[in-house]
Amino acid sequence: MESIAETRERPIWQEPRAIALLLAASLTTMANATISPALPGIERLFADDPNAALLTRLLVPAPSLSVALFAPLAGMAADRLGRRVMLLVGVMLFVVAGCAGLVLPALPAIFASRLALGVAVALIITAQTALIGDYFTGDDRNALTGLQISARNFGGLVFISLAGWAATLSPRLPFAIYGLAALFLPLMWLAIVEPPRVGSVAGTAPASGSDGHPSWRGLLALLVLLQGATNMIFFLMPTQISFFLEARGYESAVMTGSVLGVLMVSGGCSALLYRRVQRRIGYAGVFAAGYGAMALGFLLLSGPTPLPLLLAAALVIGAGYALVSPSFVAVALDLAPGRSRGLAGGILTASIFIGQFCSPLASTPLIASHGYPGLFRGTTWLLALMATAAALAWLRPLAGRKS
């Protein structure tokens, strides 16, 4: 493994370990949405199944349910069995379970393979998060947590675009895209080395803060609740935007692709700036700016929505979400002791997917009773309160220094 002195001679994103971890991050967005363009074709392919309509619609969220249930267990296993083997096994299972839809003869079997895919994602994200904490500290860790959000956004954009093209040829062909993960395995095998139980890089001193915060469990619980709520809010976009656009008289398929494309590109670009922004304004400032941007986006959606405002809303929501998301990982890794980073990563991962899974369950009744404008206004107020609380936390040290 390269020494600290050797790795400092190049940017963090050029290190083999960092590249391997970013490739792993790019798989997570791919897991759920890659087959979305093929869903109508899959339903027609299995039209003789009496449950085809229901099972087809469950294929996309099925991995999220598995991740939410399995990620904490994966975190405990990572702390006991090691991160490297978990990452490699997770990617192998990702390839097998993801590509299974190419050959499985029945829709229930494909649904089961999607649940197995969620287990693979839980292994990958949990191990990847813990390894970021083990390998890197301080500014490098912050940089990598930002870059992984970019990897998820840009990777998702590439994979979903490929899936849209593949779905025009065959409804089964998008499942083959999961096989691309096999190309990442050689680099992961060579670059990822099991770290010592406590510390960062083998042969160096333990990482700063390896003993964690004395109250790390309680603080992590609060962080997990906040991350779950943040993801539940953000997932209003992919789960409700097509229905919102249809209600506003837009051609929903075309416009949904455009809005979600802007959302992902904006998020990917914003996350590239995370390290610089966090260095200047700190975690509280990042949360204030990110939640403020998301509040502005949902405010734009709550009123008249001509095309420029729709795209502007997607742009600021994606940018705001991409700013706050890396902070959850970075703060959790700072709080948790080295021996428990796998558990912390697993719980954080579960909160992301629980928020995603609960988002349509919570928003659909609100839409029925208050309509989309009411939902988006309420979301704006909630995000504004979150931004205000973060801004007050950011301003408090400044006021103390002035006094």
C-alpha angles and dihedrals in degrees: 000000000000118000124241090254092053095047093049091063092074136041116277093248091060095059113107092229092051092047091051092050092047091051088053090051091053090062096062098071089042092059100073109024104037094091095043094102090053098052098098090049092048090052091052091045091057097034091134091064108094090215096046096116093052098040093047091055091048094055093083100048095036095090090051091059092051092047092050092051099038106036097082090051089048089052093055090047091051091056092049105034102029138262101250098059091045092053093048094045089047093054092046091051089046091058095046098043094040095051094042091092088069092071111014109116101212137048095233089055091051089050089053090051089054090055089051088050088058090055088053091050090050090054093047099047095042094050093042093051092048092048092053087056093046098046103037139040139188117347094003091055092050090049092052095047088055094046092052091059088052090049090052093049099044092039091051091049092052095044095045090048090052090048092053090055093044092050090061088062100041136344089230097051097081088066088067090065089074087066089071087078088072088069089063095055099082093056092044091049092052101036103039112078122177107258123220115272093255121025138035121265124016112260095022135095118279115278117266111264092019090144090058130214116318090235096036096133095058093042091048090052090055090047091050092052091049093048092048091052091046092053092045089056095044093049090064083085102059094033102043108019096087092053091045092052092047090052089052092053099254125138091259101202095053096038094045090056091049095048094046090045091055089045093055098041091047091049093048093051094044092052090055087065095048098102094051093046094046091048091055103041106018129226096301091051091050091052091048093050095042097048090043091055092048090049090053091051095052090044088058090051093051094066135043108329115206114170097267091053092047092054092043090053092051090047096054095039091052092045093048094048092048090053097053098038098071090050092064091058095041094049093045092052090050092050101045122074116244093253091058103042091106091055091046091050092048094051091046090050091050091052091055094055095039087056091049093048094047095046098085091038091057099037101046095067090046091053090049092053103033106017126230095297090055092047093049093045091051090048090050092054092048093049091046090055090049091049091048093051090050091047091053090051089050094048096046096077090045091054090048092054092050092052 
